[in-house]
Amino acid sequence: MTRMSEPHARVHPSFARNYATHQEGSPLARAVHGYPATVRIALFSITVGFGGCVIPPSLSVDNEDAGINSPPAILAVRSADSELPEPGPVIFERGAGAGTLNVQLIDTDIQDTLYVRVFVDYTVDTPTAPRATCTAAPTGNSQRTVTCSLNALCLMADVGQRRDMHITVFDREPLEAGEPPFQAMPMGGLTTNRFYFLDCKDPPT
């Protein structure tokens, strides 16, 4: 169960560019220029009074929309060659026997680096550091995969206990300080996650 994270306009023909044309032969031009000077001054005053003075629009592009950041998403989570069932429970050994986690991701912001963090029993009251981390660098495609080592996923105190595991993906690098701890991001960052029940076991003797 994937948790969701927290316009191009087409130019209308009526906005097509207007081209300047010579108006020397225009009857209106002849009529206006044919009036006495006092009449021309009066016409100018009326035009200005009714807002006829046209101010060209600014051609600056400094305020153009820089685009809207889109959230990353998790397409699949696999351990070895098997996709993890949701919501589990999923079983991992303590230590090196836990192996690796392969996470398939998608983000339409193809230049974003994606940061994967695996949390165990993380809550607002007891925020804990991630047990596994890995980073998916940009590849030029919207989809990419990353592999995380799970050597530190299960602790001795977890064996025989049912834990909550969240695989969380950030599209900005989590900050070293901030709220919530270990999950704070720079402004504008987005995240998504998947939840699993985790069962840890001792490695075989």
C-alpha positions as CSV (number, residue, x, y, z in Angstrom):
1,M,0.0,0.0,0.0
2,T,1.9,3.0,-1.3
3,R,1.4,6.2,0.7
4,M,1.1,9.2,-1.4
5,S,3.1,12.2,-0.4
6,E,2.2,14.5,1.6
7,P,0.2,24.0,-17.5
8,H,1.4,24.3,-20.3
9,A,-0.7,26.9,-22.2
10,R,-1.2,26.7,-25.9
11,V,-1.2,30.1,-27.6
12,H,-4.6,30.9,-29.0
13,P,-4.7,32.1,-32.7
14,S,-6.2,35.4,-31.5
15,F,-2.9,36.1,-29.6
16,A,-0.8,35.8,-32.7
17,R,1.8,38.5,-33.3
18,N,0.6,41.8,-34.7
19,Y,2.8,43.3,-37.5
20,A,3.1,47.0,-38.0
21,T,1.8,48.3,-41.4
22,H,2.3,51.7,-43.0
23,Q,-0.7,54.0,-42.5
24,E,0.3,56.9,-44.7
25,G,-2.6,56.3,-47.2
26,S,-5.2,55.7,-44.5
27,P,-8.3,57.9,-44.7
28,L,-8.3,58.2,-41.0
29,A,-4.7,59.4,-41.1
30,R,-5.5,62.0,-43.7
31,A,-8.5,63.2,-41.7
32,V,-6.7,63.6,-38.5
33,H,-3.7,65.4,-40.1
34,G,-6.0,67.6,-41.9
35,Y,-7.5,69.1,-38.7
36,P,-6.3,72.4,-37.4
37,A,-3.7,72.2,-34.7
38,T,-6.1,73.1,-31.9
39,V,-8.4,70.2,-32.9
40,R,-5.5,67.8,-33.0
41,I,-4.5,68.9,-29.5
42,A,-8.1,68.4,-28.3
43,L,-8.2,64.9,-29.8
44,F,-5.0,64.0,-28.1
45,S,-6.3,65.2,-24.7
46,I,-9.5,63.1,-25.1
47,T,-7.4,60.0,-26.0
48,V,-5.2,60.4,-23.0
49,G,-8.2,61.1,-20.7
50,F,-9.8,57.8,-21.8
51,G,-6.7,55.7,-21.2
52,G,-5.6,55.6,-24.8
53,C,-2.0,55.7,-23.9
54,V,-0.7,52.2,-24.4
55,I,2.2,51.0,-22.2
56,P,3.9,47.9,-23.7
57,P,4.0,44.9,-21.4
58,S,7.2,43.8,-19.7
59,L,9.2,41.3,-21.7
60,S,11.1,40.1,-18.6
61,V,11.2,36.3,-18.0
62,D,12.5,36.7,-14.5
63,N,9.1,35.6,-13.0
64,E,8.4,32.6,-15.2
65,D,7.1,29.6,-13.4
66,A,9.9,27.3,-12.6
67,G,7.7,24.3,-12.6
68,I,5.9,22.2,-10.0
69,N,7.8,19.5,-8.1
70,S,6.2,16.1,-8.3
71,P,6.4,13.5,-5.6
72,P,8.4,10.3,-6.0
73,A,6.6,6.9,-5.9
74,I,7.6,3.3,-5.1
75,L,6.8,0.8,-7.8
76,A,8.1,-2.3,-6.2
77,V,10.2,-3.5,-3.3
78,R,12.1,-6.8,-3.6
79,S,14.4,-8.9,-1.4
80,A,16.6,-11.1,-3.5
81,D,14.3,-12.1,-6.4
82,S,11.0,-11.9,-4.5
83,E,8.7,-8.9,-4.2
84,L,7.7,-8.2,-0.6
85,P,4.1,-8.8,0.1
86,E,2.1,-5.9,1.6
87,P,1.8,-5.4,4.5
88,G,3.7,-8.6,5.3
89,P,4.9,-9.7,7.7
90,V,8.3,-9.8,6.1
91,I,11.0,-11.9,7.7
92,F,14.7,-10.9,7.8
93,E,17.7,-12.4,9.6
94,R,19.8,-10.3,12.0
95,G,23.2,-9.3,10.5
96,A,24.7,-10.0,7.1
97,G,22.1,-12.8,6.4
98,A,19.4,-10.1,5.9
99,G,20.8,-9.5,2.5
100,T,19.7,-6.4,0.4
101,L,16.6,-4.6,-0.5
102,N,15.9,-3.6,-4.1
103,V,13.6,-0.6,-4.5
104,Q,12.1,0.4,-7.9
105,L,11.2,4.1,-8.0
106,I,9.6,6.6,-10.3
107,D,9.8,10.4,-10.3
108,T,8.9,12.6,-13.3
109,D,11.4,15.1,-12.1
110,I,14.2,13.2,-13.7
111,Q,17.0,15.5,-12.3
112,D,16.0,14.7,-8.7
113,T,18.3,12.5,-6.6
114,L,16.1,10.2,-4.5
115,Y,17.0,9.2,-1.0
116,V,15.7,5.9,0.5
117,R,15.6,5.4,4.2
118,V,14.3,2.3,6.1
119,F,12.9,3.1,9.5
120,V,11.9,0.6,12.2
121,D,9.3,1.5,14.8
122,Y,9.6,5.2,14.0
123,T,7.1,7.4,15.7
124,V,6.8,11.1,16.5
125,D,7.3,10.4,20.2
126,T,10.3,8.1,19.6
127,P,11.9,9.1,16.4
128,T,14.8,6.7,15.5
129,A,17.5,6.9,13.0
130,P,17.1,4.9,9.8
131,R,18.4,1.3,9.9
132,A,19.3,1.3,6.2
133,T,20.0,4.1,3.7
134,C,20.7,4.2,-0.1
135,T,20.7,6.9,-2.8
136,A,19.3,6.7,-6.4
137,A,21.2,9.2,-8.5
138,P,19.5,10.7,-11.6
139,T,19.7,8.5,-14.7
140,G,17.9,10.6,-17.3
141,N,14.8,8.4,-16.9
142,S,11.8,8.7,-14.7
143,Q,12.2,5.1,-13.4
144,R,15.3,3.9,-11.6
145,T,16.2,1.2,-9.0
146,V,18.4,1.3,-6.0
147,T,19.8,-1.4,-3.7
148,C,20.1,-1.0,0.1
149,S,22.1,-3.2,2.5
150,L,20.0,-4.6,5.4
151,N,22.9,-5.6,7.6
152,A,21.7,-3.3,10.4
153,L,17.9,-3.7,9.8
154,C,17.3,-6.2,12.7
155,L,18.8,-5.7,16.2
156,M,19.1,-8.3,18.8
157,A,16.2,-6.7,20.7
158,D,14.0,-7.1,17.6
159,V,14.2,-10.9,17.5
160,G,10.9,-12.4,18.3
161,Q,9.1,-9.1,18.2
162,R,6.7,-7.7,15.6
163,R,8.0,-4.3,14.4
164,D,6.7,-1.6,12.0
165,M,8.9,-1.0,9.0
166,H,8.6,2.0,6.8
167,I,10.5,2.4,3.5
168,T,10.5,6.1,2.9
169,V,11.7,7.9,-0.2
170,F,12.7,11.6,-0.2
171,D,13.3,13.8,-3.3
172,R,15.5,16.1,-1.2
173,E,18.3,15.0,1.1
174,P,17.0,14.8,4.6
175,L,18.5,17.4,6.9
176,E,20.8,16.6,9.9
177,A,18.6,18.7,12.1
178,G,14.9,19.7,12.0
179,E,11.5,18.4,12.6
180,P,10.6,15.6,12.4
181,P,14.0,14.2,13.3
182,F,15.7,12.2,10.6
183,Q,12.9,13.1,8.1
184,A,13.1,16.9,7.9
185,M,13.7,18.1,4.3
186,P,14.5,21.5,2.7
187,M,11.4,23.5,1.7
188,G,9.6,22.1,-1.3
189,G,10.7,18.5,-0.7
190,L,8.2,15.6,-1.1
191,T,8.2,12.1,0.2
192,T,6.3,8.8,0.0
193,N,6.5,5.5,1.8
194,R,5.5,1.9,2.1
195,F,4.6,0.1,5.3
196,Y,5.4,-3.5,6.3
197,F,5.2,-5.6,9.5
198,L,8.7,-6.8,10.2
199,D,9.7,-10.0,11.9
200,C,13.4,-10.5,12.8
201,K,15.1,-13.8,13.5
202,D,18.5,-14.9,14.6
203,P,20.8,-16.2,11.9
204,P,21.2,-20.0,11.8
205,T,23.9,-21.5,14.0
